[in-house]
Amino acid sequence: MAAMKPRTGDGPMEAEREGRVIVLRVPLEGGGRLVVSINDDEATEMRDVLTRVVG
């Protein structure tokens, strides 16, 4: 039987290129991670949207 490990959201936000896509891993409150696979155009659009919000 595999060991049961608690899922935590602790840890850094990560982004890395895997082939033709960028994989973004975001820690979540309550544990686990949101994993999103986006292409270059989507990453550029995300950057622009976040820049408008953050400044």
Backbone as JSON Lines, residues from 0, in Angstrom:
{"i":0,"aa":"M","n":[0.84,-1.17,0.0],"ca":[0.0,0.0,0.0],"c":[0.89,1.24,0.0]}
{"i":1,"aa":"A","n":[0.52,2.21,-0.81],"ca":[1.31,3.44,-0.9],"c":[1.1,4.29,0.35]}
{"i":2,"aa":"A","n":[2.13,5.01,0.71],"ca":[2.04,5.91,1.87],"c":[1.12,7.08,1.54]}
{"i":3,"aa":"M","n":[0.31,7.45,2.49],"ca":[-0.59,8.6,2.3],"c":[0.15,9.86,2.74]}
{"i":4,"aa":"K","n":[0.31,10.78,1.83],"ca":[0.97,12.04,2.13],"c":[-0.05,13.16,2.05]}
{"i":5,"aa":"P","n":[-0.03,14.07,3.01],"ca":[-0.98,15.18,2.93],"c":[-0.64,16.09,1.76]}
{"i":6,"aa":"R","n":[-1.67,16.57,1.08],"ca":[-1.45,17.51,-0.02],"c":[-1.46,18.9,0.56]}
{"i":7,"aa":"T","n":[-0.42,19.64,0.29],"ca":[-0.37,21.02,0.78],"c":[-0.14,21.95,-0.4]}
{"i":8,"aa":"G","n":[-0.58,23.16,-0.25],"ca":[-0.36,24.17,-1.28],"c":[0.96,24.86,-1.1]}
{"i":9,"aa":"D","n":[1.71,24.46,-0.08],"ca":[3.0,25.1,0.17],"c":[3.94,24.85,-1.0]}
{"i":10,"aa":"G","n":[4.75,25.82,-1.26],"ca":[5.73,25.69,-2.33],"c":[5.57,26.84,-3.3]}
{"i":11,"aa":"P","n":[6.54,26.98,-4.16],"ca":[6.53,28.11,-5.08],"c":[5.6,27.88,-6.28]}
{"i":12,"aa":"M","n":[5.21,28.98,-6.88],"ca":[4.53,28.9,-8.17],"c":[5.61,28.53,-9.18]}
{"i":13,"aa":"E","n":[5.29,27.65,-10.1],"ca":[6.28,27.19,-11.07],"c":[5.74,27.31,-12.48]}
{"i":14,"aa":"A","n":[6.62,27.58,-13.41],"ca":[6.29,27.56,-14.83],"c":[7.49,27.0,-15.56]}
{"i":15,"aa":"E","n":[7.22,26.04,-16.44],"ca":[8.32,25.47,-17.23],"c":[7.81,25.06,-18.6]}
{"i":16,"aa":"R","n":[8.71,25.12,-19.55],"ca":[8.36,24.73,-20.92],"c":[8.5,23.22,-21.05]}
{"i":17,"aa":"E","n":[7.46,22.62,-21.59],"ca":[7.48,21.18,-21.88],"c":[7.08,21.01,-23.33]}
{"i":18,"aa":"G","n":[8.07,20.93,-24.18],"ca":[7.79,20.83,-25.61],"c":[7.27,22.15,-26.14]}
{"i":19,"aa":"R","n":[6.06,22.12,-26.72],"ca":[5.49,23.33,-27.32],"c":[4.56,24.09,-26.39]}
{"i":20,"aa":"V","n":[4.41,23.63,-25.15],"ca":[3.51,24.31,-24.21],"c":[4.27,24.73,-22.96]}
{"i":21,"aa":"I","n":[3.65,25.61,-22.2],"ca":[4.16,26.05,-20.9],"c":[3.24,25.46,-19.85]}
{"i":22,"aa":"V","n":[3.81,24.79,-18.87],"ca":[3.03,24.21,-17.79],"c":[3.21,25.08,-16.56]}
{"i":23,"aa":"L","n":[2.09,25.59,-16.05],"ca":[2.07,26.47,-14.89],"c":[1.46,25.71,-13.72]}
{"i":24,"aa":"R","n":[2.17,25.69,-12.59],"ca":[1.68,25.02,-11.37],"c":[1.52,26.06,-10.28]}
{"i":25,"aa":"V","n":[0.28,26.21,-9.79],"ca":[-0.04,27.23,-8.8],"c":[-0.53,26.54,-7.53]}
{"i":26,"aa":"P","n":[0.13,26.77,-6.37],"ca":[-0.35,26.19,-5.12],"c":[-1.7,26.79,-4.75]}
{"i":27,"aa":"L","n":[-2.59,25.97,-4.19],"ca":[-3.93,26.41,-3.81],"c":[-4.12,26.36,-2.31]}
{"i":28,"aa":"E","n":[-4.96,27.26,-1.8],"ca":[-5.33,27.2,-0.39],"c":[-6.09,25.9,-0.17]}
{"i":29,"aa":"G","n":[-5.83,25.26,0.95],"ca":[-6.51,24.01,1.24],"c":[-5.79,22.8,0.68]}
{"i":30,"aa":"G","n":[-4.72,23.03,-0.05],"ca":[-3.92,21.93,-0.56],"c":[-4.07,21.7,-2.05]}
{"i":31,"aa":"G","n":[-3.11,21.03,-2.59],"ca":[-3.12,20.71,-4.01],"c":[-2.54,21.83,-4.85]}
{"i":32,"aa":"R","n":[-2.57,21.6,-6.13],"ca":[-2.04,22.57,-7.09],"c":[-2.95,22.64,-8.29]}
{"i":33,"aa":"L","n":[-3.06,23.83,-8.83],"ca":[-3.74,24.03,-10.1],"c":[-2.67,23.9,-11.16]}
{"i":34,"aa":"V","n":[-2.86,22.99,-12.11],"ca":[-1.89,22.79,-13.18],"c":[-2.56,23.18,-14.49]}
{"i":35,"aa":"V","n":[-1.94,24.15,-15.2],"ca":[-2.5,24.67,-16.43],"c":[-1.45,24.54,-17.53]}
{"i":36,"aa":"S","n":[-1.87,24.05,-18.67],"ca":[-1.0,23.94,-19.83],"c":[-1.45,24.98,-20.85]}
{"i":37,"aa":"I","n":[-0.56,25.91,-21.21],"ca":[-0.91,26.99,-22.14],"c":[0.15,27.12,-23.22]}
{"i":38,"aa":"N","n":[-0.27,27.66,-24.36],"ca":[0.7,27.89,-25.44],"c":[1.26,29.3,-25.31]}
{"i":39,"aa":"D","n":[2.17,29.67,-26.2],"ca":[2.83,30.97,-26.11],"c":[1.85,32.14,-26.23]}
{"i":40,"aa":"D","n":[0.87,32.03,-27.13],"ca":[-0.1,33.12,-27.29],"c":[-0.93,33.3,-26.03]}
{"i":41,"aa":"E","n":[-1.35,32.21,-25.43],"ca":[-2.13,32.29,-24.19],"c":[-1.3,32.85,-23.04]}
{"i":42,"aa":"A","n":[-0.02,32.49,-22.99],"ca":[0.87,33.02,-21.95],"c":[1.05,34.52,-22.11]}
{"i":43,"aa":"T","n":[1.18,34.98,-23.34],"ca":[1.31,36.42,-23.6],"c":[0.05,37.16,-23.18]}
{"i":44,"aa":"E","n":[-1.11,36.59,-23.5],"ca":[-2.38,37.22,-23.11],"c":[-2.51,37.25,-21.59]}
{"i":45,"aa":"M","n":[-2.12,36.16,-20.92],"ca":[-2.18,36.11,-19.46],"c":[-1.27,37.18,-18.86]}
{"i":46,"aa":"R","n":[-0.07,37.32,-19.4],"ca":[0.86,38.35,-18.92],"c":[0.24,39.74,-19.04]}
{"i":47,"aa":"D","n":[-0.37,40.02,-20.19],"ca":[-0.96,41.34,-20.42],"c":[-2.11,41.62,-19.45]}
{"i":48,"aa":"V","n":[-2.96,40.62,-19.22],"ca":[-4.09,40.78,-18.3],"c":[-3.59,41.01,-16.88]}
{"i":49,"aa":"L","n":[-2.62,40.23,-16.44],"ca":[-2.09,40.39,-15.09],"c":[-1.37,41.72,-14.91]}
{"i":50,"aa":"T","n":[-0.67,42.17,-15.94],"ca":[0.02,43.46,-15.88],"c":[-0.97,44.6,-15.69]}
{"i":51,"aa":"R","n":[-2.12,44.52,-16.35],"ca":[-3.13,45.56,-16.19],"c":[-3.67,45.59,-14.76]}
{"i":52,"aa":"V","n":[-3.78,44.44,-14.13],"ca":[-4.32,44.37,-12.78],"c":[-3.29,44.81,-11.75]}
{"i":53,"aa":"V","n":[-2.07,44.33,-11.9],"ca":[-1.01,44.59,-10.93],"c":[-0.4,45.97,-11.15]}
{"i":54,"aa":"G","n":[-0.28,46.34,-12.39],"ca":[0.29,47.67,-12.69],"c":[1.69,47.65,-13.13]}
